[in-house]
Amino acid sequence: MTFEEFQSHVAAYLDHYRGVRPHSQEELAAFEATLGHAIPLSIRWLLGKHGYAEATGIDSLSESVETTLRFRKNFNLPTEWLVLNDWNDAGIVLINLNSERVVWCATHHVDQITSGDILDDDVEWFQGYAEWTVSQLEDATDDAS
């Protein structure tokens, strides 16, 4: 999905994407400085304009950055990865900041990610952050029905 398609998608489902506490550009820049890596435009735009909601697919960018730094230290997570969510037994969600692909996997897969091994069938890949949020929207609307 292109950035423009993502913006249109969000506009079409705004009630599920409009949330609380949008980040300022200064806050987003500080997260990037801490990570030593740029955050994808789609994340910057959504969290900067609309904040956190049921379909954003990130519970807290501040916690994501803290968790990422902990995973870098404890598991040697490569710097091009950002942990979007650590849901403990429900797995972790990471985005590759270079390719912008998102993966939802079990925590034990972090070793495979750090070594560059191909992950087994127990993972779910998304083409990008936009596609990840679409899956979260589908989950939220399925749960509501």
C-alpha positions in Angstrom: 0.0 0.0 0.0 1.4 3.4 -0.9 1.5 6.2 1.6 -1.3 8.0 -0.2 -3.4 4.8 -0.1 -2.7 4.4 3.6 -3.9 8.0 4.2 -7.1 7.3 2.3 -7.6 4.1 4.2 -7.2 5.9 7.5 -9.6 8.6 6.4 -12.2 6.0 5.5 -12.0 4.3 8.9 -11.1 7.4 11.0 -13.2 6.4 14.0 -10.8 3.4 14.4 -7.6 5.4 13.9 -8.3 8.7 15.6 -7.0 8.2 19.1 -5.3 9.8 22.0 -2.0 11.7 22.6 -0.6 12.4 19.1 3.2 12.9 19.2 4.8 16.2 18.3 7.5 16.2 15.6 10.0 16.9 18.3 9.0 13.8 20.2 9.2 11.7 17.1 12.6 13.1 16.3 13.8 12.3 19.8 12.6 8.7 19.4 14.6 8.5 16.2 17.7 9.9 17.8 17.4 7.4 20.6 17.0 4.5 18.1 19.7 5.9 15.8 17.4 5.1 12.9 14.5 6.9 11.1 11.0 5.8 11.8 8.9 5.1 8.7 6.8 7.9 7.4 3.6 6.0 7.9 4.2 5.6 11.6 5.3 9.2 12.0 2.3 10.5 10.2 -0.3 8.3 12.0 1.0 8.8 15.5 1.8 12.4 14.9 -1.6 13.3 13.4 -4.0 10.9 15.2 -2.2 9.3 18.2 -3.0 5.9 19.5 -6.2 4.0 18.8 -7.5 0.5 18.4 -6.1 0.1 14.9 -2.7 1.8 15.1 -1.0 -1.5 15.9 1.4 0.2 18.5 0.4 0.5 22.1 3.1 3.1 22.9 6.0 4.3 20.8 7.9 5.2 24.0 7.5 1.7 25.3 8.4 0.3 21.8 11.7 2.3 21.9 12.5 1.1 25.4 11.7 -2.5 24.6 13.8 -2.3 21.4 16.8 -1.0 23.3 16.4 -3.8 25.9 16.2 -6.4 23.0 19.3 -4.9 21.4 21.2 -5.3 24.7 19.8 -8.7 25.8 19.3 -10.4 22.4 21.6 -8.5 20.1 18.6 -7.3 18.0 20.0 -5.6 14.9 19.5 -1.8 14.8 17.3 -1.9 11.8 14.5 -3.6 13.9 12.0 -1.8 16.1 9.8 -3.7 18.5 6.3 -2.4 17.9 4.7 -4.5 20.7 5.8 -7.1 23.1 2.7 -9.0 24.0 4.6 -11.6 26.1 2.8 -15.0 25.5 1.0 -13.6 22.5 4.3 -12.8 20.8 6.1 -9.8 19.6 5.6 -7.5 16.6 8.6 -6.0 14.9 9.2 -3.7 12.0 12.3 -3.7 9.8 13.1 0.0 9.6 14.8 -0.5 6.3 12.3 -2.6 4.4 9.3 -1.6 6.6 8.1 -5.2 6.6 6.3 -6.2 9.9 6.5 -9.6 11.5 4.4 -11.0 14.3 6.1 -13.9 15.9 7.0 -15.7 19.1 9.7 -14.2 21.2 12.0 -17.1 20.6 12.2 -16.0 17.0 14.3 -13.0 17.9 17.4 -15.2 17.8 16.5 -16.2 14.2 16.0 -12.5 13.3 19.4 -11.5 14.8 21.2 -14.3 13.0 19.4 -13.7 9.7 17.9 -17.2 9.5 14.7 -17.8 7.7 11.8 -17.9 10.2 9.6 -21.0 10.3 5.9 -21.2 9.7 5.0 -19.8 13.1 5.1 -16.2 12.0 2.9 -13.7 10.2 4.5 -11.2 7.8 2.9 -8.0 6.6 4.2 -6.0 3.7 4.4 -2.8 5.8 3.1 -0.9 8.7 0.0 0.1 6.8 -0.9 -3.6 6.2 -0.2 -4.3 9.8 -2.7 -1.6 10.9 -5.3 -3.0 8.4 -5.0 -6.4 10.2 -5.5 -4.6 13.6 -8.6 -2.8 12.2 -10.0 -6.2 11.0 -9.3 -7.7 14.5 -11.0 -4.7 16.2 -14.1 -4.8 14.0 -14.4 -8.6 14.2 -14.2 -8.3 18.0 -16.9 -5.7 18.0 -19.4 -7.8 16.0 
